[in-house]
């Protein structure tokens, strides 16, 4: 079995000391599982939260990411973190289309907690992933099939082969490592920056661990990362 790692670069920690990342390794994933009850529960949680605010942009979790995107020079209404995009669509349409049981579950949890969740098929990742500033040479495969080159300095999830598996940090993942029917081993990354992030990310990891155990298998690894312990190897 290959070894993998996940980390944030020292530069990311220096620029964003409020960052709280959580990471899970899940194995034995398959597409024949039923997550309808879990998804319905977390959709209900999200719906109740949205009823207490004017829009998803008023949630502290989303506000923190908007401030971060603005500091990175990105217009928050043009480039949204993944959880804001999901909440926006959910608020307008009342539901999300099913994709894959694991993706549906992660999307539902992301809605409920208003925190971005990324899921990477590890069979498509070379050696590991680091959240870092792009060198301007990385290759990003869009869902349109086009290959893009992230801007130098842009925050990406990069592997050892120079592939960018996400662009603009939590804005958009790559098609290269998206969950497929044949996916069996994934890395799930949760990132938050708001005041209660440490507590909320831990609660989200706990909820994700329970859901994985009920549906597939308990996570093979799970950790909250810190600036002084920024790396998970497995």
C-alpha positions as CSV (number, residue, x, y, z in Angstrom):
1,X,0.0,0.0,0.0
2,X,1.3,3.4,-1.0
3,X,1.9,6.0,1.7
4,X,0.4,9.5,1.5
5,X,0.6,12.7,3.3
6,X,-1.4,15.9,3.7
7,X,-0.3,19.3,4.9
8,X,-0.5,23.1,4.6
9,X,2.6,25.0,3.7
10,X,4.3,27.2,6.3
11,X,3.3,30.2,4.2
12,X,-0.4,29.3,4.4
13,X,-0.1,29.0,8.2
14,X,1.7,32.3,8.5
15,X,-0.9,34.1,6.4
16,X,-3.9,32.4,7.9
17,X,-3.1,31.6,11.6
18,X,-6.9,31.3,12.3
19,X,-7.1,28.2,10.0
20,X,-8.5,25.0,11.5
21,X,-8.1,22.0,9.1
22,X,-9.5,18.5,9.7
23,X,-8.5,15.5,7.7
24,X,-10.0,12.0,7.3
25,X,-8.8,9.0,5.4
26,X,-11.7,6.7,4.3
27,X,-11.4,3.3,2.7
28,X,-13.7,0.7,1.4
29,X,-15.9,3.3,-0.3
30,X,-18.4,2.1,-3.0
31,X,-21.3,3.6,-4.8
32,X,-24.0,1.1,-3.8
33,X,-24.6,2.6,-0.3
34,X,-27.7,4.3,0.8
35,X,-27.2,7.7,2.6
36,X,-30.7,9.1,2.0
37,X,-31.7,9.3,5.7
38,X,-28.4,11.0,6.7
39,X,-28.6,13.4,3.8
40,X,-32.2,14.3,4.6
41,X,-31.2,14.9,8.2
42,X,-28.4,17.3,7.4
43,X,-30.4,19.0,4.7
44,X,-33.0,19.7,7.5
45,X,-30.2,21.2,9.7
46,X,-29.1,23.4,6.8
47,X,-32.6,24.5,6.0
48,X,-33.2,25.5,9.7
49,X,-30.0,27.5,9.8
50,X,-30.8,29.4,6.6
51,X,-34.2,30.3,8.0
52,X,-32.4,32.2,10.8
53,X,-30.4,34.5,8.5
54,X,-31.0,36.7,5.5
55,X,-28.8,34.6,3.3
56,X,-25.9,32.2,3.5
57,X,-23.5,35.1,3.3
58,X,-24.6,36.1,6.8
59,X,-23.3,32.9,8.4
60,X,-20.0,33.4,10.3
61,X,-18.4,30.4,8.6
62,X,-19.1,32.0,5.2
63,X,-18.1,35.5,6.3
64,X,-14.7,34.2,7.4
65,X,-14.1,32.6,4.0
66,X,-15.3,35.8,2.3
67,X,-12.7,37.9,4.2
68,X,-10.0,35.4,3.4
69,X,-10.9,35.4,-0.3
70,X,-10.8,39.2,-0.3
71,X,-7.3,39.2,1.3
72,X,-6.2,36.9,-1.5
73,X,-7.4,39.5,-4.0
74,X,-10.5,37.6,-5.1
75,X,-14.0,39.1,-5.4
76,X,-16.1,37.2,-2.8
77,X,-19.2,37.4,-5.0
78,X,-17.3,36.1,-8.0
79,X,-15.3,33.4,-6.3
80,X,-17.1,31.6,-3.5
81,X,-15.9,28.9,-1.2
82,X,-17.5,25.6,-1.9
83,X,-19.9,25.6,1.1
84,X,-21.2,29.0,0.1
85,X,-21.8,27.9,-3.5
86,X,-23.7,24.8,-2.2
87,X,-25.8,26.8,0.3
88,X,-26.6,29.3,-2.4
89,X,-27.9,26.6,-4.7
90,X,-29.6,24.8,-1.9
91,X,-31.5,27.9,-0.8
92,X,-32.6,28.7,-4.4
93,X,-33.5,25.1,-5.5
94,X,-34.4,23.5,-2.2
95,X,-32.3,20.4,-2.9
96,X,-29.1,19.2,-4.5
97,X,-28.9,16.5,-7.3
98,X,-27.5,13.2,-6.3
99,X,-24.0,12.5,-7.5
100,X,-22.4,9.6,-5.5
101,X,-23.3,8.5,-2.0
102,X,-20.1,9.8,-0.5
103,X,-20.3,13.1,-2.4
104,X,-24.0,13.5,-1.4
105,X,-23.1,12.9,2.3
106,X,-20.2,15.3,2.2
107,X,-22.3,18.0,0.5
108,X,-25.1,17.5,3.1
109,X,-22.6,17.9,6.0
110,X,-21.1,20.9,4.3
111,X,-24.5,22.5,4.0
112,X,-25.3,21.8,7.7
113,X,-22.0,23.1,9.0
114,X,-21.5,25.8,6.3
115,X,-17.9,24.6,6.1
116,X,-16.1,23.5,2.8
117,X,-15.4,19.8,2.5
118,X,-13.1,18.5,-0.2
119,X,-13.0,14.8,-1.2
120,X,-10.1,13.4,-3.2
121,X,-9.8,10.0,-4.8
122,X,-6.3,9.0,-3.7
123,X,-5.7,6.7,-6.7
124,X,-5.4,9.9,-8.7
125,X,-3.0,11.7,-6.3
126,X,0.7,11.4,-6.5
127,X,2.3,10.8,-3.1
128,X,0.3,13.4,-1.2
129,X,-1.3,16.8,-1.2
130,X,-0.1,20.2,0.1
131,X,-2.2,23.3,0.3
132,X,0.3,25.9,-1.0
133,X,0.8,28.9,-3.3
134,X,1.1,27.8,-6.9
135,X,4.3,28.1,-8.8
136,X,2.4,28.8,-12.0
137,X,3.5,25.5,-13.6
138,X,0.8,23.2,-12.1
139,X,-1.8,21.4,-14.3
140,X,-5.5,21.6,-13.3
141,X,-8.1,19.4,-15.1
142,X,-11.4,21.2,-15.1
143,X,-14.8,19.3,-15.3
144,X,-15.2,20.8,-18.8
145,X,-12.2,18.6,-19.8
146,X,-10.0,21.7,-20.3
147,X,-6.5,21.8,-18.7
148,X,-5.8,25.1,-16.9
149,X,-2.6,26.5,-15.3
150,X,-3.3,28.2,-12.0
151,X,-1.8,31.7,-11.5
152,X,1.5,32.0,-9.7
153,X,0.7,32.6,-6.0
154,X,-2.8,31.2,-6.2
155,X,-3.6,28.8,-3.4
156,X,-3.9,25.3,-4.7
157,X,-4.0,21.7,-3.5
158,X,-0.9,20.3,-5.2
159,X,0.6,16.8,-5.4
160,X,4.1,15.7,-6.1
161,X,3.5,15.4,-9.9
162,X,2.6,19.0,-10.2
163,X,-1.2,18.5,-10.5
164,X,-3.4,21.0,-8.9
165,X,-6.4,19.2,-7.4
166,X,-8.2,22.4,-6.3
167,X,-8.0,26.0,-7.4
168,X,-8.4,29.2,-5.4
169,X,-8.2,27.1,-2.2
170,X,-11.7,26.1,-1.4
171,X,-13.4,27.5,-4.5
172,X,-13.2,24.6,-7.0
173,X,-11.9,21.1,-7.1
174,X,-10.4,19.3,-10.1
175,X,-12.0,16.6,-12.2
176,X,-8.8,14.6,-12.0
177,X,-9.4,13.3,-8.4
178,X,-13.2,13.6,-8.3
179,X,-15.1,10.6,-6.7
180,X,-16.1,8.0,-9.3
181,X,-18.0,4.7,-9.2
182,X,-14.6,2.9,-8.9
183,X,-13.3,5.1,-6.1
184,X,-12.4,3.1,-3.0
185,X,-10.0,5.3,-1.0
186,X,-10.4,9.0,-0.4
187,X,-9.0,11.9,1.6
188,X,-11.6,14.2,3.1
189,X,-10.4,17.7,4.0
190,X,-12.4,20.1,6.1
191,X,-11.2,23.8,6.6
192,X,-12.6,26.6,8.6
193,X,-11.5,30.1,9.7
194,X,-14.3,31.5,11.9
195,X,-14.1,32.1,15.6
196,X,-15.6,28.8,16.7
197,X,-13.8,26.8,14.0
198,X,-11.9,24.5,16.3
199,X,-15.1,23.3,18.0
200,X,-17.1,23.1,14.8
201,X,-14.5,21.3,12.7
202,X,-14.2,18.7,15.5
203,X,-17.9,18.3,15.5
204,X,-17.9,17.9,11.7
205,X,-15.1,15.3,11.9
206,X,-17.1,13.4,14.5
207,X,-20.3,13.5,12.4
208,X,-18.4,12.4,9.3
209,X,-16.7,9.6,11.2
210,X,-20.1,8.3,12.4
211,X,-21.6,8.5,9.0
212,X,-18.6,6.6,7.4
213,X,-18.8,3.9,10.1
214,X,-22.5,3.5,9.5
215,X,-22.3,3.3,5.8
216,X,-18.9,2.0,4.8
217,X,-16.2,1.6,7.5
218,X,-14.7,3.8,10.3
219,X,-12.1,6.2,9.0
220,X,-8.6,4.8,8.8
221,X,-7.2,8.1,10.0
222,X,-8.6,11.3,11.4
223,X,-6.9,14.4,12.8
224,X,-7.2,18.1,13.5
225,X,-4.1,19.8,12.2
226,X,-2.3,22.7,13.8
227,X,0.5,25.1,12.8
228,X,2.9,23.1,15.1
229,X,1.5,19.7,13.8
230,X,0.6,20.5,10.2
231,X,1.1,17.2,8.6
232,X,-0.8,13.9,8.5
233,X,1.0,10.9,7.0
234,X,-0.7,7.6,6.5
